[in-house]
Amino acid sequence: MGDALWKLSAAAQAEAVRAGEVSAVELVESHLERIAEVNPEVNAVTRLLADRAREAAERTDRRRTAGEELGPLTGVPFTVKESTAVEGVPTTFGTPRFRDLVAPADAPPVARLRAAGAIPIGHSNMPTLILAGMHTRSELFGDTFNPWDRGRTPGGSSGGDAVAVATGMAALGLGNDSGGSVRVPAQFCGVAGLKPTTGRFPADHRILGPDDPGPASQLLVTDGPFARSVGDLRLAYEVLAGTDPRDPRALPVPAYGTPLPGPVKVAVVADPGGHGVHPAVRASVAAAADALRDAGYDVREVPDVPRLDEALDAYGRITVTEFAPTWPVVRKLLGSGGDRYVGMMMEQTPPASAEEFMKLMGVWMNIRRSWAEFLDEYPLLLGPSFTEPPVEPGLESRDRAGRDRVGSGMRLCTVTSFVGVPGVAVPTGTADGLPSGVQIVGRAFREDLCLAAAEAIEDRLGVLTPVDPVWAGGAG
């Protein structure tokens, strides 16, 4: 059993440690061995916290021996995106400028996972400053590779965590998402991922000093977990939900809402906005819809989601306006070519005036209202996380056509981040040797409904990971 510990689900790992079937030290060592074997091929783990992880595991074993109560994620190793603080470790954002930016304390989600017994085992790669593009490549750590196909991107910006979880280097990963940064790499790497409702998980996204960012950064960015199964994703969700005095945005909403009467209605939109969808992705949505019908859901094709193009335009104008004053400094930190992705967006979308910005804030609220009304009729929405299979690395930074193609591909993620509702990405199988998947979007603070539907899909279509990198001789 010891040789296969890293293959177990997070739930099984924690139960084995709590029951004394294995030690936390053995569990951590199993993952460290897996990292040594696989990370040289995929470059997902940027800073290994081996000694710290071993020490935490030893403390866990002493607590178990002493008969202390242990948490639901006891001993479970997890990775943390390079943008999220781990106490005593640099939070580099993938740029050489921040290589020595040591975090004085854990970010709230890291602290919550630790309190549940989980053990951070390493930082994970991301695009430089989260801004260099969708592909996970940082100026400080280089490219992260998709374990299914080295010629396809793992997605991003939380691609390092998705790859680490997919390959068994960690049972859970902690990323963040402001428009697809958890859900897209989940689809591209064949794992499950959750973007929660805005205000569901406490967080602290300040980068330097005590000042908070503007409204777009406050309301769009949400931390979210990766797992290989929806059951493990649910465990992480239960741990991460709640309040924290460091984040007044986090609300004391119960993790599970009132059950809905009758079969839950699911709206299906395979091609949001009518901008086109790859046949393989359309087939994934159809397979997920059939799985939900089989599970007893009331699945209905609907013409479209509310106000998609208007929401995408407002998202772009608001984020560019907030970001524009710092762009001259930020672009210098992105390294050679790292500024192309945002630079093209800045050229295409001019900042709004003060008067225009105020109007845009009203538009934002109005679009949120439209979505609340839509989800009042259909508590769940089924659609793609990305409307194509995994694309080539760096497509979004190559030229304007590539950037527009990637922006279009993640459009359902962008609009659902904009309106602040939850989404769960779940695999549906493979197509031409690459993972495929969908997302389930739900009403605000009804992650429970999303998770239940995702689990119904998983029960019928299966789990894809862990995998070995295919070019390293693995089965994929």
C-alpha positions in Angstrom: 0.0 0.0 0.0 2.9 2.4 0.8 4.0 2.5 -2.8 0.5 3.6 -4.0 -0.3 6.1 -1.3 -0.2 9.0 -3.7 -2.8 7.3 -5.9 -5.4 7.3 -3.2 -8.1 10.0 -3.0 -7.7 12.8 -0.5 -10.5 11.3 1.6 -8.9 7.9 1.6 -5.5 9.3 2.5 -6.9 11.3 5.5 -8.9 8.2 6.7 -5.9 6.0 6.5 -3.8 8.4 8.6 -6.6 8.9 11.1 -7.1 5.2 11.5 -3.4 4.6 11.9 -3.2 2.4 8.8 -0.3 4.6 7.6 1.6 7.5 9.1 1.4 11.0 7.8 5.2 10.8 7.3 4.7 7.8 5.0 2.0 9.7 3.1 4.2 12.7 2.6 7.2 10.6 1.6 5.1 8.9 -1.0 4.2 12.2 -2.6 7.7 13.5 -2.4 8.9 10.4 -4.3 6.2 11.0 -6.9 7.3 14.6 -7.2 10.9 13.5 -7.7 9.8 11.1 -10.4 7.3 13.3 -12.3 8.0 17.0 -11.8 11.2 17.0 -13.9 8.9 16.1 -16.8 6.1 18.6 -16.2 7.6 21.4 -14.2 4.5 22.1 -12.1 6.0 22.4 -8.6 8.2 25.4 -8.4 9.3 25.3 -4.7 9.3 22.0 -2.9 8.6 22.3 0.8 9.9 18.9 1.7 11.4 19.6 5.1 8.4 21.6 6.2 6.1 18.9 5.0 8.0 16.2 6.9 7.9 18.3 10.1 4.2 18.9 9.7 3.6 15.2 9.1 5.7 14.3 12.2 3.5 16.6 14.3 0.4 15.0 12.9 1.6 11.6 13.8 2.4 12.7 17.4 -1.1 14.1 17.7 -2.6 10.9 16.5 -0.5 8.9 19.0 -1.7 11.2 21.7 -5.3 10.6 20.8 -6.1 14.1 19.7 -9.0 14.8 17.4 -7.8 15.1 13.8 -9.3 17.0 10.9 -11.0 15.9 7.7 -7.9 16.4 5.6 -5.4 15.1 8.1 -2.0 14.4 6.4 -3.2 15.2 2.9 -0.5 17.0 0.8 -1.6 20.0 -1.3 0.1 22.5 -3.6 -0.4 26.3 -3.5 -0.2 28.7 -6.4 2.8 31.0 -6.5 0.4 34.0 -6.0 -0.9 32.7 -2.6 1.0 33.2 0.6 2.5 30.3 2.6 4.1 31.5 5.8 7.9 31.7 5.7 8.1 31.0 1.9 8.5 33.6 -0.9 5.3 34.4 -2.8 7.1 35.1 -6.1 4.2 35.5 -8.6 6.7 33.9 -11.0 8.8 37.1 -11.4 12.5 37.5 -10.4 11.6 40.8 -8.8 9.6 38.9 -6.0 11.9 35.9 -5.6 12.6 37.0 -2.0 9.2 38.3 -1.1 8.7 36.0 2.0 5.2 35.7 3.3 4.8 36.7 7.0 1.6 34.5 7.3 -0.5 32.0 5.5 -3.2 33.3 3.3 -6.7 32.5 4.7 -7.3 29.5 2.5 -3.9 28.0 3.2 -4.6 28.5 6.9 -8.0 26.8 6.7 -6.5 23.8 4.9 -3.8 23.5 7.5 -6.4 23.7 10.3 -8.2 20.8 8.7 -4.9 18.8 8.8 -3.7 19.2 5.2 0.0 19.8 4.6 1.4 22.2 2.0 4.0 20.3 0.0 5.0 22.9 -2.6 4.3 26.1 -4.5 3.1 25.7 -8.1 3.7 27.5 -11.3 1.6 30.1 -13.0 1.9 32.8 -15.8 4.1 35.6 -14.6 2.1 37.9 -12.3 -1.0 36.0 -13.5 -0.9 38.4 -16.4 1.4 36.8 -19.1 -1.4 34.8 -20.6 -3.5 31.6 -20.2 -0.5 29.3 -20.7 1.3 28.5 -17.5 4.8 29.9 -18.1 6.6 32.2 -15.7 9.7 34.3 -16.1 11.1 32.8 -13.0 10.3 29.1 -13.5 9.6 28.5 -17.2 6.9 26.4 -18.8 4.6 23.9 -17.2 3.7 21.0 -19.5 0.3 19.3 -19.9 0.9 15.6 -18.9 -1.5 14.4 -21.6 0.4 16.1 -24.5 3.5 18.2 -24.2 2.3 20.2 -27.3 -0.8 21.4 -25.5 -1.1 23.9 -22.8 -2.2 22.8 -19.3 -4.1 26.1 -19.2 -3.9 28.7 -16.5 -3.4 30.7 -14.7 -3.6 27.9 -12.1 -2.0 25.4 -14.4 0.7 24.3 -12.0 -1.8 23.1 -9.4 -3.9 21.3 -12.1 -0.9 19.4 -13.3 0.3 18.6 -9.8 -3.1 17.1 -8.9 -3.5 15.3 -12.3 -0.2 13.5 -12.0 -0.5 12.5 -8.3 2.1 14.9 -6.9 -0.6 16.3 -4.6 -4.1 15.2 -3.7 -5.4 18.8 -3.7 -4.3 22.0 -5.3 -5.1 25.6 -4.3 -5.5 28.0 -7.2 -7.6 31.1 -7.9 -10.0 32.1 -10.7 -11.1 35.4 -12.0 -12.4 34.2 -15.4 -11.4 30.6 -15.8 -8.1 30.2 -14.1 -9.2 27.1 -12.2 -11.9 25.7 -14.5 -9.9 25.9 -17.8 -6.8 24.0 -16.5 -9.2 21.5 -14.8 -10.7 20.8 -18.2 -7.3 20.7 -20.0 -5.7 18.4 -17.4 -8.7 16.1 -16.6 -9.3 17.0 -13.0 -12.2 18.6 -11.0 -12.0 22.3 -10.0 -14.3 24.7 -8.1 -14.7 28.5 -8.6 -16.8 29.5 -5.6 -19.3 32.3 -5.2 -17.8 35.7 -4.6 -17.7 35.9 -0.8 -17.8 32.1 -0.1 -14.2 31.6 0.8 -12.1 34.1 2.8 -9.0 35.4 1.0 -6.4 38.2 1.0 -5.2 39.2 -2.4 -3.1 42.1 -1.4 0.3 41.8 -3.0 2.5 44.5 -1.4 1.7 46.3 1.8 -1.6 47.0 3.5 -3.5 48.5 0.6 -6.3 46.5 -1.1 -6.8 46.5 -4.8 -9.7 48.1 -6.6 -13.3 46.8 -7.1 -12.6 44.5 -10.0 -9.8 42.7 -8.2 -11.8 42.5 -5.0 -14.9 41.0 -6.7 -13.6 38.9 -9.6 -10.8 36.9 -8.0 -11.8 33.9 -5.9 -9.5 31.2 -4.6 -10.6 27.7 -5.5 -9.4 24.0 -5.1 -8.5 21.2 -7.5 -9.0 17.5 -6.9 -9.1 14.3 -8.8 -12.7 13.6 -7.8 -15.7 15.6 -6.9 -15.9 13.9 -3.5 -12.4 15.3 -2.7 -13.5 18.7 -4.1 -16.4 18.7 -1.7 -14.1 18.0 1.2 -12.0 21.0 0.3 -15.1 23.1 -0.2 -16.4 22.3 3.3 -13.0 23.3 4.8 -12.5 26.5 2.8 -16.0 27.9 3.3 -16.6 30.3 6.2 -15.6 33.7 7.5 -12.3 35.2 8.6 -11.7 38.6 10.1 -9.0 39.3 7.5 -11.7 39.2 4.8 -14.9 41.2 5.4 -16.2 40.0 2.0 -16.6 36.4 3.3 -20.1 35.8 4.4 -21.5 33.3 7.0 -23.7 31.5 4.6 -24.3 27.7 5.3 -22.3 25.4 3.0 -25.4 23.5 2.2 -28.7 25.1 1.2 -32.3 24.0 1.4 -33.0 21.0 -1.0 -35.0 22.1 -4.0 -38.4 20.5 -4.7 -38.8 18.1 -7.6 -36.2 17.4 -10.3 -33.7 20.2 -10.4 -33.9 22.0 -13.7 -30.6 22.3 -15.7 -30.2 24.7 -18.6 -27.8 23.5 -21.3 -25.9 25.9 -23.5 -23.1 24.2 -25.5 -22.2 27.4 -27.5 -22.6 30.4 -25.2 -23.2 33.5 -27.3 -23.3 31.5 -30.5 -19.6 32.2 -31.2 -18.8 28.6 -32.1 -17.8 25.4 -30.2 -15.6 22.5 -31.2 -17.4 19.2 -32.0 -15.5 17.4 -29.2 -16.6 20.0 -26.6 -20.2 19.9 -27.9 -20.1 16.1 -27.5 -18.8 16.5 -23.9 -21.7 18.8 -23.1 -24.1 16.3 -24.6 -22.6 13.4 -22.7 -22.9 15.3 -19.4 -26.5 16.3 -20.2 -27.3 12.6 -20.8 -25.6 11.7 -17.5 -27.7 14.3 -15.6 -30.9 13.0 -17.3 -30.0 9.5 -16.2 -29.5 10.9 -12.6 -33.1 12.3 -12.6 -32.4 16.0 -13.4 -34.8 18.0 -15.6 -32.3 18.8 -18.4 -33.4 21.4 -21.0 -31.7 23.0 -24.0 -32.1 26.8 -23.8 -31.2 29.4 -26.5 -28.4 31.1 -24.6 -27.1 32.6 -21.4 -28.1 36.2 -20.4 -26.3 39.1 -22.0 -23.0 37.4 -22.7 -21.4 39.8 -25.1 -22.5 42.8 -23.0 -20.9 41.2 -19.9 -17.7 40.5 -21.7 -17.4 44.1 -22.9 -18.1 45.4 -19.4 -15.6 43.0 -17.8 -12.9 44.2 -20.2 -13.6 47.9 -19.7 -13.7 47.7 -15.9 -10.6 45.6 -15.5 -8.6 47.7 -18.0 -9.6 50.9 -16.3 -8.5 49.6 -12.9 -5.3 48.2 -14.3 -4.2 51.0 -16.6 -2.5 53.3 -14.1 0.0 50.5 -13.0 0.6 49.1 -16.5 3.8 51.0 -17.3 5.4 49.5 -14.2 3.9 46.1 -14.4 4.9 45.4 -18.0 8.5 45.8 -17.0 8.1 42.9 -14.6 6.6 40.5 -17.1 9.9 39.8 -19.0 10.5 39.4 -22.7 7.2 38.8 -24.5 5.3 38.5 -21.2 3.5 41.8 -21.8 2.0 40.8 -25.2 -1.2 39.2 -23.8 -2.3 42.2 -21.7 -0.7 44.7 -24.1 -3.0 43.6 -26.9 -6.0 43.9 -24.5 -4.9 47.4 -23.5 -4.7 48.4 -27.2 -8.1 47.0 -28.0 -10.0 48.2 -24.9 -9.3 51.8 -23.8 -9.7 52.8 -20.1 -13.1 54.3 -19.2 -13.5 57.9 -18.0 -14.7 58.4 -14.4 -18.2 59.0 -15.7 -18.1 55.9 -17.9 -16.7 53.8 -15.1 -19.6 54.8 -12.8 -22.0 53.7 -15.6 -20.2 50.5 -16.0 -20.6 49.7 -12.3 -24.3 50.1 -12.8 -24.2 47.8 -15.9 -22.3 45.2 -13.8 -25.1 45.2 -11.2 -27.8 45.0 -13.9 -26.1 42.0 -15.6 -25.9 40.3 -12.2 -29.6 40.8 -11.8 -30.3 39.2 -15.2 -28.3 36.2 -14.2 -30.0 35.9 -10.8 -33.3 35.9 -12.6 -32.1 33.3 -15.1 -30.8 31.0 -12.3 -34.0 31.5 -10.4 -35.7 29.7 -13.3 -32.9 27.2 -13.9 -30.9 26.5 -10.7 -28.1 25.0 -12.7 -26.4 25.7 -16.1 -24.4 23.1 -18.0 -21.8 24.4 -20.5 -18.1 24.2 -21.5 -15.2 25.7 -19.4 -13.4 26.2 -22.7 -15.1 25.8 -26.1 -12.1 23.9 -27.7 -9.9 21.0 -26.6 -6.5 22.0 -25.1 -4.8 24.5 -27.4 -1.1 25.0 -28.1 1.0 26.8 -25.5 1.2 30.6 -25.9 -1.6 30.9 -28.5 -3.1 33.8 -26.7 0.2 35.8 -26.8 1.1 34.9 -30.4 -1.1 37.5 -32.2 -4.5 39.2 -32.0 -6.3 36.3 -33.7 -4.8 33.9 -31.1 -5.7 36.2 -28.2 -9.3 36.6 -29.5 -9.6 32.8 -30.0 -8.6 32.1 -26.4 -10.7 34.9 -25.0 -13.7 33.5 -26.9 -12.9 29.9 -25.7 -13.2 30.8 -22.0 -16.2 33.2 -22.4 -18.6 31.2 -20.2 -15.9 31.3 -17.4 -15.4 35.0 -17.9 -19.1 35.9 -17.6 -19.8 33.7 -14.6 -16.8 35.2 -12.8 -18.2 38.6 -13.7 -21.6 37.8 -12.1 -20.0 36.1 -9.1 -21.7 32.7 -9.3 -20.1 29.3 -8.6 -18.9 26.8 -11.2 -17.6 23.3 -10.9 -15.5 21.8 -13.7 -15.7 18.1 -14.1 -14.2 15.7 -16.6 -16.3 13.8 -19.1 -13.8 11.5 -20.7 -11.2 11.8 -23.4 -11.3 12.8 -27.1 -8.3 12.1 -29.4 -6.2 11.3 -26.3 -6.9 14.6 -24.6 -9.2 15.2 -21.5 -12.6 16.7 -22.1 -14.9 18.2 -19.6 -17.7 20.6 -18.7 -18.7 23.0 -16.0 -21.8 23.2 -13.9 -22.8 26.8 -12.9 -25.3 27.5 -10.1 -27.0 30.1 -8.1 -25.0 32.2 -5.8 -24.0 30.3 -2.7 -25.3 27.0 -4.0 -22.0 25.3 -4.6 -23.7 22.3 -3.1 -26.1 22.0 -6.1 -23.1 22.3 -8.5 -21.1 19.7 -6.6 -24.1 17.2 -6.5 -24.6 17.6 -10.3 -20.9 17.2 -11.0 -20.8 14.1 -8.9 -23.7 12.7 -10.8 -21.8 13.2 -14.1 -18.6 11.7 -12.6 -20.5 8.7 -11.3 -21.6 7.9 -14.9 -18.6 9.0 -16.9 -15.7 8.2 -14.6 -12.5 9.7 -13.2 -9.5 10.3 -15.5 -6.5 10.9 -13.2 -3.9 10.3 -11.8 -1.9 10.0 -15.0 1.7 9.6 -15.9 3.2 12.1 -18.4 2.6 10.3 -21.8 6.0 11.4 -23.3 7.8 9.9 -20.3 6.5 6.4 -21.2 3.4 6.5 -19.1 0.0 5.2 -20.1 -1.6 8.7 -20.0 
